[in-house]
Amino acid sequence: MVAMVEPATGLPADNIGGDLAPGSRSAYTSPTNIGGLMWSAVAARDVGVISRREASTVVGAALRGLSRLDRHDDSGMFYNWYDPRTGTVITTWPEDGTPRTPFLSSVDNGWLAAALVVARNAFPEHRALAGRLLAPMDFGFYYNPDARGEDFPAGLIRGGFWDTPPTECSVVGNYRDRGPDVWYTCNHYDIAVTEPRIASYLGIAFGQIPPAHYFATQRTFPATCDWDWLEQQPTGFQTTHLGVPVFEGSYTYRGIQFVPSWGGDMFEALMPDLFVPEAKWGPRSWGRNHPATVAGQIEHGLRDAKYGYWGFSPASDPFGGYRVWGVDAMGMDPGGYPSDVESSNYDGGFGDCRPAGPAPTYGDGVVTPHAAFLALPYAKRAVLDNLAKMRANLGAYGPGGFYDAVAVRSGTVAKRYLALDQAMILGAIGNELGNGSIHRAFVTPQIERALRPLMAMETFNVRPQ
């Protein structure tokens, strides 16, 4: 992580080459990457990898770098892409010269805000600056109360907004009536098992979004034929929480019952759990789903696709670029997040509405070490065995730790490091070896009072593992 940092600004690049050479740093970064640097420093400090002084220096420099960045004044949110060398907002993509309209992402600001909470609580010497950066961030700016209809009792958050006209699909408005209108994304985040729930958690905890919003996202979409374009037909039951009707649906993969993410990947399912102790606070919801998600990933890698390894989540493509990886059968996406570069599409059918497709075939599976690290609380021995085999057999370990991804049959390795993926690894290690390092730094009485009762009242349609 330190190798990715630009000394002039204290900000990390999005990625760096496998040899950690300064010249291989990317010329762009995001709020998530900056946040990831800060919580990684806390984790590294708490497990004794770096000193308290070094951790404080890294976080202090990042906070000062953040304080110099342009942001959207009326919402307090940060833009999605900056040049880490200068701190300027990117309007031309450095890799290909294409124009970019500056965008303000709800999920990326969620990860930055989570990191600011961690930094504020973990470093008394930086508490004031972290607090000043956090205070203006208003997640209510993204919250559309009528996203599911004017008569529905709770709304959803948008993917983000532009403050100048974009070329993408947009909706003009301003949910806070503060400042001029903005151009919102046409999409909302409308499912429960996905990483944008960190923004929902913070908005609820800060009193910016109503608690009922927690139940407005779909566990699965309904089981009727109107939804037969999705990956498989769910089973479940109807209930109500805080006046919000909830279909407690779930999918099944090889006998494992779970509430799916969109892509069937570990990042969507488990990254928020690095900060919010979801399984503890929601023993009948997240406490059932997280072990089931991990069990499904292990089942896929070892026994269904028979790769010999497991851990599937968006990461680098060993053959170039970046791709979404997942367990196709465990996601809602009908196109599927594949687990390898050769697999055919899984189609579970939709009961009487759509027949199932042929059994998929699998080829060169792509495993991502960060996905395995996220599973540490739920399958420690399996995680350690998996990672040890990756290191010993696949050439997946370099001067900065595990490389970003590896194709297991061809042995092709993506020899680079991504700030986001390394930050997930360090966060998981901090919680495992640092006595809940990131949980302790993130959870305040205010956050626990706001979120724990919501999680505790729900039962997912998932059999305990």
KEGU-192259 format. One record per atom (N, C-alpha, C): x, y, z; residue in one letter. Coordinates in pm, whole numbers, plus 50000, padded with zeros to 5 digits. Last residue first. Example, Ala and Ser with C-alpha at 12.3 -4.5 7.8 and 13.67 -1.06 7.14 Angstrom:
BEGIN
512854977550708s;513674989450714s;512905000350787s;513194943150780a;512304955050780a;513204967050780a;
% end
This chain:
BEGIN
474144768950824q;475164759650777q;475654750750893q;470594773550836p;471914775150899p;472894764550847p;468904781850536r;469134771750640r;470494774250705r;467224811450472v;468484804250454v;468634794250569v;465614835650443n;465184822150407n;466394813550371n;466474856050726f;466584852550584f;466054838350564f;464854874950955t;465254861050930t;465274858750780t;465394904951145e;465094898051020e;465604883651020e;466154919951362m;464734916651350m;464404907751231m;468864925751353a;468404915451446a;466964911251424a;469124946751178m;469634933651138m;469064922551225m;467964967051335l;467434963851203l;467864949851160l;469564968251568p;468174963751577p;467564960051442p;472084977451452r;471934964051510r;470474959751521r;471915004551361l;471914993151268l;471614979651332l;471835023851566a;471055025651445a;470885012751365a;473545014951765r;472125017551799r;471265018351673r;475975014151619e;475355001751669e;473885003851702e;476405041451567i;476255031951457i;475575019151504i;476625051551831q;475635056951737q;475365047051624q;478845037651936p;477495035551992p;476395040451899p;480705026351645t;480475035751754t;479115032651816t;482875007551463v;481605007051536v;481615016951651v;485525010751363f;484365015851291f;483125017251379f;487374999251531a;487575013251492a;486345019251424a;486394973351556r;486514981751675r;486654996451639r;486554964151286h;485264964951357h;485344974551474h;489314964651255i;488494973951177i;487104975151238i;490184945251459s;490754958551442s;489824968351371s;489654920951596g;488584928951537g;488984943251510g;492304914051678n;491184914751773n;490054923651720n;494024910951466g;494104923251546g;492914925051637g;493524889251309l;494714888751397l;494824900751489l;491024895451184e;491344881951230e;492464881751334e;491024922651120n;489944917251203n;490304903651262n;493394923550964g;493254931551086g;492164926351177g;492734906850752i;493804902850844i;493704910650974i;490734922650634a;490404909350684a;491464904450782a;492244945350563g;491124946550654g;490744933150715g;494034933950379l;494534939250506l;493414941050608l;492224926550173i;493094916650237i;493544921650374i;491134951250106m;490264940850159m;491084930150231m;493454963550013a;492814968950133a;491824959050192a;493964948949783q;494914947849895q;494294953150024q;491774958049636d;491854943949671d;492854941549785d;492264986049611l;491024980949669l;491194966649718l;494794987149484a;494614992649618a;493364986849685a;496134959049321l;495084969149323l;494874973949466l;499074948749165y;498374950349292y;497364961649278y;500034923448926r;499894937248970r;499094937149099r;500114900248742k;501174904748832k;501064919848853k;498044876448702a;497944890948688a;498914897148788a;499294846648562v;499144854848681v;499014869548642v;498524814948439t;498724829048404t;498374837948522t;498104787748450g;499144793548534g;499434808048504g;496094774848324s;497194779648240s;498354784948322s;494594769448555r;495004758448467r;496134762548374r;494134793648697v;494764782148764v;495244771348668v;494954826348679a;494204816048606a;494874802648636a;494844849448945v;495614839348874v;494664829648806v;495254882849078a;494434871749029a;495334861948956a;497104899849214d;495674902749216d;494804891049172d;499534884649439y;499134892049321y;497614892249310y;500194886749784f;499494879749677f;499204889249561f;503094907749837g;502084898149883g;501424891349765g;504894922849699g;503874929849776g;502814920649832g;506484904749561p;507114913449662p;506114921249746p;504114877149533g;505214885449488g;505744894449597g;502384847749451y;502884856449557y;504124863949510y;501584827749282a;500654838849303a;501154848949404a;502444803749180g;503274815649161g;502514828449186g;500964781349239l;500524789749128l;501414801749101l;501804766749465n;501634759949336n;501424769049217n;502084782649695a;503064772149667a;503004767349522a;499914800549688r;501294805549698r;502294795049653r;497714783649672m;497934793949570m;499384798549569m;498084769249909k;498214762349780k;498414772349667k;497574789250096a;498884782650096a;499124775449964a;494904795250035l;495934805150011l;497324798950007l;493674770750115n;493534775949980n;494644785749946n;494304769250389d;494744758750297d;494734763750152d;493004792550479l;494454791350491l;495014780550399l;490304786250417v;490964798150361v;492474796450364v;489844763550573a;489734762550427a;490424774350359a;490144774950827r;491064764550783r;491034763150632r;488014794550831k;489424798150846k;490364787550791k;485384803350742a;485984790550701a;487504791850710a;484554827750842y;483544817450822y;484124803850780y;486434848050852p;485604845650972p;484724833250962p;487644846150583l;488334841650705l;487414839250825l;486684855450343a;485984844050403a;486574839750536a;488434874350249l;487144878950302l;486404867850376l;490464858050141f;490684864950269f;489364869650331f;489274850549897a;489484840550002a;489694847250138a;489304874849764a;488024868249788a;488154857649897a;491984880649731h;491214888849825h;489884882249859h;492844861749532p;493164859849674p;492324868249769p;490904848049294t;491334861249339t;491604860449489t;491064826649011v;490844828849153v;491514841849195v;489684814848726v;490444826348776v;490084828748922v;489974784748532g;489394792248642g;490304803448691g;489564774948233d;490704780848303d;490194790148413d;486664758748232g;487994757548174g;489074762948265g;483474742348225y;484464750848291y;485854748148232y;480044743548119t;481384737548115t;482374747548174t;476694739348255p;477834747148204p;479114738948200p;473964720548130a;474984722048235a;476174729748179a;471474739647950p;472394728447967p;473414731248077p;468804756848135g;469714754648023g;470604742648046g;465404751548239a;466834753048266a;467644750448141a;462564769648108p;463314757348138p;464774760448166p;460434792048265r;461554790848172r;462324778248205r;458174788448425c;458254800348339c;459354799248233c;458244768448604d;457434766148485d;457534777648385d;461464777748710g;460284769448733g;459544766548604g;463564789348547f;462684797048635f;461374789548651f;467084780748504g;465664780248474g;464854788048575g;469764784048548g;469044775248638g;467574773548605g;472344785048350d;470954789448345d;470144779648428d;475674795748300y;474744787948381y;473344793748366y;477674797048005n;476734803348097n;475854793348172n;480994782648011s;479734786047946s;478744790848050s;484364794148074s;483134787448115s;481934791948032s;486804806148021e;486264797147920e;484874791847952e;487824820448227v;487844827048096v;487194818547988v;485684816948521d;486914815148443d;486754821248305d;483374822948644s;484484819448732s;485764816848654s;481374851348536p;481994838248519p;483084835648622p;478404863848622y;479814866948644y;480534853548635y;475584863648402g;476514856748489g;477874863548501g;473284869948274g;474484868148193g;475594861548270g;471534873248485p;471304862048393p;472484859648300p;472374879148814d;472654883548678d;472464872048580d;472274868749069m;471014871449000m;471214874448851m;474574841549148g;474214855549127g;472884856949056g;475394815749157m;475074822049284m;474714836749271m;476184807048909a;474954801348964a;474514808049093a;478694820148880d;477544823848798d;476224819248862d;480694833149099v;480084820049076v;478744822849009v;482984856548941g;482044852049044g;481644837749019g;484514886048816w;484554871548837w;483564868148947w;484884911648587v;484094906848699v;484154891548700v;488164924148507r;486924917248475r;486164913948602r;490674943348342y;489934940748466y;488624934048426y;493724937148159g;492564945048197g;491954940548329g;494914904448084g;494894918648054g;493604925648093g;494874879148171f;495224880848031f;495114895447986f;493954880148431p;495344876148409p;495814878048265p;492124907748517d;492114896548425d;493574892548402d;491604918248858s;492324918648732s;492054906148649s;488214914648978a;489644917148997a;490294918248860a;485344902649147p;485924911549046p;487364915349079p;485844868849261s;485384882349287s;486004891549183s;486234838449418f;485884844749290f;485234858349316f;487584811649535g;487674825849569g;487484834149444g;489644781649508w;488384789049510w;488634803449553w;491034751949350y;491164764449426y;489824771549421y;490414731249188g;491394728749293g;491624740749383g;488444732348998y;489684739748974y;490794735849071y;485864720748976k;487054712448999k;488354719648961k;483324730248954a;484244733248844a;485564725448855a;482534714749197d;481734716349076d;482654718948956d;484604713449392r;483834701449357r;482974702749231r;486084737249426l;486704724249453l;485934712449394l;484524759649348g;485924758249307g;486474744249320g;481944754149459h;482144756549316h;483584753749275h;482404750949731e;481794740049655e;482054741749506e;483364776749790i;484234765049806i;483714753349724i;481044791649738q;482274794449664q;483244782549672q;479274780449926g;479004779349783g;480244781949698g;480464788150166a;480324773850135a;480084771749986a;480144815950149v;481484810050148v;481424795350111v;477344817250167t;478054822750051t;479424816650038t;476934806150421a;476404799350302a;477094804250175a;478124824850593p;478694811350582p;478194803850459p;476294846850526h;477734847450499h;478374833550496h;473694838850609n;474024840550467n;475514840550440n;473524837350885r;473284825350804r;473834826750663r;474154862850960g;474834851851027g;474594838450961g;472314878150820w;473694877550772w;474464866050836w;470014864650986s;470054869750849s;471484868250795s;470264856951241r;469354848951159r;469294853951014r;472094875551348p;472434861151349p;471524852651262p;473104903851306g;471974897451240g;472174882451234g;475374909351452w;474194917651474w;472944911651411w;477174889851358k;476894891051501k;475594898551525k;477234894651086a;476824881451133a;476474881551281a;478154921451072e;476814917951028e;476354904551086e;479824943751191p;479804929451228p;478424923451199p;481054964750946v;479874962251028v;479854947351064v;483544960050813f;483314971650898f;482174969250997f;483504936750669l;484784940850727l;484584951950830l;481014935550558d;481214928250683d;482574931050746d;481264947050307p;480724955150417p;480914948750554p;482354923850164m;483174935550198m;482574944150308m;480594902250103l;481324902450230l;482144914850260l;479174903749857a;478584897149973a;479264901050103a;480824916849673e;479494921949702e;478954916649834e;483084899149690f;483194913449719f;481844919449755f;482354874149593m;482624875849736m;482654890549777m;479574870349362d;480984872449397d;481144875649544d;477214869749218g;477694857549281g;479144858449324g;476224893749118g;477174886249037g;477644873149097g;474304902149305w;474034903349162w;474944894049083w;473874877249566s;474294890349517s;473944891249369s;471214857949721p;472274860449623p;472654875149612p;470924839450008v;470404851549944v;471514856449850v;470924803349994f;471564816150021f;470764827349957f;471614768750035q;470594779150024q;471194792450068q;472984742149864i;473294753149956i;472304764449931i;472574723249667g;472054720449800g;472304731349903g;473624736349442r;474184723649488r;473824720749634r;472094764949535y;473154759949447y;473764747649510y;469224784849550t;469884772449593t;470904768449488t;468074816749679y;468444807649572y;469044794949635y;465304833449843s;466664828149839s;466834819149717s;463294859949988g;463614849749889g;465054845149899g;461214874950149e;462434868350197e;462744856550105e;459914903850059f;459914889950014f;461254883850054f;458424927650262v;459694921550224v;459444907250177v;456894958850311p;456724944950270p;458034939350214p;457414979250588v;457884976650452v;457634961950417v;456894983550855g;455874987350759g;456244984850613g;459074971950976l;458924986550982l;457924991550877l;458584944350770h;459454950350873h;459344965450864h;456804915350676t;456834929950683t;457754934350796t;456904888450433t;456804893650569t;456834908950562t;456694858550243q;456424872950252q;456314876950399q;459264835450152f;458014838850218f;457894853950227f;460724814049897g;460734822550014g;459364825150069g;462844808249613t;461814803649706t;461854812649828t;463444820649276p;463684819549419p;462544812349491p;464614808248974q;463414811749048q;463674810149197q;467604823848840q;466804812348880q;465594817048959q;468394848248703e;469154835748695e;468384823248733e;465664865748531l;466774864448626l;467304850148630l;463454865648378w;464704868548308w;465914867348400w;461154862948523d;461814850748479d;463064853048395d;459474880548647w;460894881848678w;461704870048625w;456934873348587d;457364886748544d;458864888548560d;456474849448715c;457044848848580c;457424862548525c;457514853749062t;456524853148954t;457224853548818t;459074857149283a;459164844149215a;458204842949099a;460724889849310p;459634880149329p;459794867649243p;464264892049390f;463064897149327f;461984886349335f;465584888149720t;465544884349578t;464334891549520t;465724911749873r;466534900049908r;466684891449783r;465794945449769q;465244932049748q;466224921349795q;465454973349992t;466204965949891t;465694951549886t;463964980950209a;463424984050077a;464194977049966a;465054978250458f;464204967450411f;463634969750271f;466445002050494y;467174989350505y;466364977850446y;464545022050499h;465265019550374h;466005006250377h;463775025350760a;462975016250676a;463645013350543a;465445045750862p;465775031650886p;465005021950798p;466065072450622p;465215065950722p;465565051150739p;469105090350619i;468215081550544i;467355074350646i;470515104250807q;470285110850679q;469305103150590q;471515094451043g;470205100751045g;469845107750916g;473795079951037f;473955094451053f;472625101851054f;472795054350988a;473465057051116a;473595072051141a;471835057150723i;470915054150833i;471535058050967i;474255062450588g;473155071950581g;472135069850692g;475665038950649l;476135051850701l;475015062250697l;474105019250517y;474395018350661y;474775031950718y;474235028250251s;472965027850322s;473175027650472s;476945024150203a;476415037850196a;475065038650267a;477014996450227i;477815004450320i;477335018950320i;475534986550018r;474854987550147r;475704994950251r;477074983749789p;476564997149822p;475804997949954p;477654955449765e;478534964049846e;477994978049871e;474834934049827t;475724941049737t;476474951749815t;472154921749898v;473494915949908v;474384922149801v;469824936649829a;470404937449963a;471854932949967a;469164958249547i;469244945149610i;470044946149739i;469194983449427d;467914978049470d;467964963849523d;470365013749357y;470835001149414y;469634994749483y;469045027349050h;469125027049196h;469805014049237h;469925044648745n;469785032548827n;469745035848976n;470375068748626c;469045062948609c;468845050748699c;472095092648830t;472085080548747t;470655075348735t;471205127648830y;471315114648895y;471415103448793y;472465157548809w;472025147448714w;472255133548776w;471145183849020v;472225175548968v;471615165448871v;470175218049094d;469905204149056d;471165197149006d;471945238049343p;471305235649214p;471035220849190p;471145236849700g;471985239549585g;471255236549456g;468975214249815r;470075222549864r;471045224549748r;467045194749801d;466675208849773d;467715218449829d;467675168549825r;467835176749945r;467355191049925r;467395157649577y;466575152149684y;466665160249813y;467115170349277n;467895173349397n;467055169149517n;467445163648919g;466735165649044g;467665169449156g;467325145248618v;467635157948683v;466805159348812v;468785115748536v;467515121448580v;467845134148658v;470475099148259s;470425106748384s;469015112048409s;472765080748068c;471375082048110c;471335089048247c;475705100547973e;475015088548016e;473555091548052e;476835124847936t;476335118347815t;475545105747850t;475865149748184p;476645138548133p;476105133847999p;476125183048305p;475375173648220p;476265162548165p;477475182748639t;477375189048507t;476735178748414t;477435166448851d;477005180348875d;477125189048751d;476055133748862w;476985143148801w;476525157248836w;475645107049102f;475185118449023f;476365125848963f;474605073149186g;475415085049203g;474835096449123g;472775053049214g;474175049349195g;475115061249212g;470445061849478r;470925061949340r;472375057149334r;468705042549720i;469735052349685i;470135050649539i;465125040949780l;466425035049749l;467435046149720l;462395041950025g;463025043749895g;464385037249885g;459265030750167a;460685034150178a;461295034450039a;456545024350123p;456945031450246p;458435034750260p;454975033649818f;455815023949888f;456465030950007f;453645053049679d;452915046849788d;453745036549865d;455395060649478e;455015070649578e;454325064449699e;458025037049407g;456655041949393g;456275051249506g;460585032049465r;459725020449444r;458245024349435r;461575058149495a;462195049149397a;461335037049366a;460915079149657d;459865073749571d;460385063649469d;463145088449788p;462095082149868p;461015075549784p;466355084749708n;465105087749639n;463955081049714n;469375096549822y;468205088549859y;466935093349791y;471635111349796y;471435100649698y;470085093649715y;471555128450007f;471575134549875f;471325124249766f;471915113450231g;470555116450192g;470455122950056g;474555114150281f;474095103250196f;472615104650161f;476695139150308d;475265136950330d;474745126350233d;479465151350458m;479045140650367m;477605136650400m;480515169750640p;479615174750534p;479015163750447p;482085152750825a;480845159450865a;479965164150749a;484535143350727l;483365134750728l;482055142550744l;486365163650761l;486165158250627l;484885150250617l;486215167351036r;485865178450947r;485615173750804r;487145142351127g;485775146651155g;485325157951064g;489805143251046a;488925132950991a;487455136751011a;490635164951209l;490665166051064l;489755155750999l;490205154351471a;489575166951429a;489515167851277a;491745130551484r;490295130351502r;489615142851446r;494395126451481h;493775130351353h;492255131551364h;495065118651732e;495775130251679e;495175135051546e;493595095251770p;493175107551837p;493825120051779p;492815072051557f;493945081251572f;493475094051640f;490475057551542a;491715050251567a;492905059251595a;488335074251480n;488295066951605n;489635060551642n;489055085251234r;488655094151343r;488725086951477r;489445062051080a;490575070751112a;490265079951229a;486765052051070v;487865044051127v;489025052951168v;485495073350939v;485045069251073v;486165061451143v;486925072050701l;487055083950785l;486555081350927l;486025047550602a;487435049050639a;487655061250726a;483375054250549a;483665043650647a;485115044750696a;483805073350349a;483235077550477a;483475067050585a;484815056550147l;485645067250203l;485115071550338l;482595039950101w;483845034150152w;484775044750209w;480745059650013g;480475051450130g;481735045450188g;481855068749782n;481845077849897n;481505070450025n;481325045649635d;482715049549661d;482815059649774d;478495045749634v;479225034849699v;480675038749727v;477815069749499s;477345067249635s;478175056549704s;480015090449314s;479455077049337s;479005075349481s;480025114949100l;480085113549245l;479305100949282l;482055124848817f;480935117348874f;481135116049024f;482965144548540p;483185141048682p;481915135948749p;483055129348232t;482305139148309t;482455135548457t;485905124048041r;485105119048152r;484375130648218r;487225115847716p;486715125647814p;485865118847920p;490125094847666t;488695097547647t;488205107447752t;492785087347691g;492485100947648g;491015103947626g;493565063247797d;493205063547655d;492775077347605d;494495066948057e;494965055347982e;494625055947834e;493355089648179p;494795089648146p;495245078048059p;490465105748072w;490985093248127w;492425091348085w;489845137848174t;490305130048058t;490965117448112t;489235147148418t;488235149548314t;488615142748183t;489855142448756i;490135137548621i;488955140548528i;490815167748979v;489725159048931v;490015155248787v;494095166749129t;493095172949044t;492035162749001t;496215156249272g;494945158149341g;493865164749257g;498625149349162t;498345163549178t;497085166349260t;498815121849169r;500055129549169r;499815144249199r;496335110649143p;496975109949275p;498265118149283p;493655125549000d;495055122548969d;495805122149102d;490485110249071y;491465121049087y;492815116149036y;487135101749048w;488485099448998w;489325112049012w;484745108949173n;485125094949168n;486545092449122n;484515134949426y;484425129749289y;485045115849282y;482805134349742f;484015135349662f;483765129649522f;480185153949902m;480755141849845m;481965144749757m;478695174450003g;479905170750076g;480625158850019g;476565184949869s;476405171549927s;477575167750017s;477495210349799d;476145208949855d;475895195249919d;480145207649693d;479885214949817d;478535211549880d;482015181749594h;480725188049565h;480225194549693h;485545189549598r;484405180949626r;483125188649594r;489065188949546d;487765194849516d;486675184749548d;491415182149809l;490685178049689l;489415186249671l;492655187350045r;492965196349934r;492185193049806r;491985167250215s;491485180650248s;491735190650136s;493405145550115l;491955146350096l;491435160550116l;495945151950218g;495715151450074g;494235152450040g;495405149150489r;495765162450437r;495595162950286r;494885121650492l;493845131150532l;494155145250481l;497375111550412a;496195109150329a;495075118950363a;498985119950627a;499265124950492a;498055123050401a;497775105150837g;497805119850839g;498055125750702g;498295078850756v;496915083650763v;496875098950764v;501135078350770v;500425074850646v;499025080750646v;501565085551041t;502125093550932t;501375091050801t;500305064851178s;499825078551195s;500315087551082s;501945043551101a;500525043551068a;499955057651075a;504375051351216e;504255050451071e;502785050751028e;503665050551490r;504125063051430r;503975062651278r;503065024151535r;502005034151551r;502395047151482r;504685004151279s;504615010751409s;503425020251415s;503434974751112i;504074987851112i;503894994051251i;502544950251205v;503324950751080v;504074963951068v;500864946951424g;502284948451447g;503154948451322g;498174947651398v;498784934251398v;500304934951407v;497674974651403d;497114966551510d;497614952251511d;498934984551170r;499374988851304r;498924978951411r;497364972550976a;498784969350984a;499374973251119a;494864984851028a;495034970351041a;496494966551058a;495525011750973v;495015007851104v;495224992851127v;496265009650704a;497255014050803a;496825010550944a;493825002450592s;494934992950588s;496014996650689s;492345025450619w;492005014250706w;493075003350702w;493845041550433m;493735045250574m;493345033450661m;493615028450185l;494945031050243l;494835033650392l;490825029650151g;491495016750172g;492885018250230g;490385056850099g;489895050950222g;490595037850254g;491585057049847i;492135065549954i;491665060250089i;489935039349707n;491355036449722n;491975044449836n;487475053049722t;487635039949784t;489095036649806t;487965076449571p;487735077449715p;487885064049787p;490685067549342s;489275069649375s;489125071749525s;493085076049083t;492695070049209t;491255073949240t;495545074548823y;494195077448871y;493975070449004y;497795064648700a;497645079248709a;496225083248750a;499445037048866s;498435042648777s;498315057748801s;502935030248889r;501685034648952r;500725039948848r;505345024448778s;504205016148734s;502915019748806s;507295039748893g;506855043348760g;505675035348708g;507875025949132p;507065038349134p;506525042248998p;507434990849129a;508225002249082a;507355014749080a;506394966549210l;506224978149298l;507044990249255l;506214945649039d;507544948049099d;507544960049192d;503594946348946g;503984935749038g;505354937449100g;502364980648945g;502894968548886g;503414958648990g;499394992949102i;500824993749078i;501274980449021i;496415013449127n;497135000749116n;498595003449087n;495525038649207d;494575027649201d;495275014149197d;497785054649440a;497295051649306a;496275040449314a;497095073149742p;497535061249671p;497035060949527p;498395104449861l;497275096749808l;497785084449733l;500275122649933g;499865113050035g;498755103849990g;501335140449748t;499955142549793t;499545133549909t;503985133749701a;503605147849697a;502225150349754a;504185105449704p;504695113349816p;504215127949818p;501645083749634e;502395094749573e;502875104149684e;501605049649717v;501365063449759v;502255073149683v;502185023349667m;501255029849576m;501125044849604m;503775015449876a;504405016849745a;503495023949646a;501925012350078v;502815023950083v;503475026249947v;500834988050000m;500005000050000m;500875012550000m;
% end
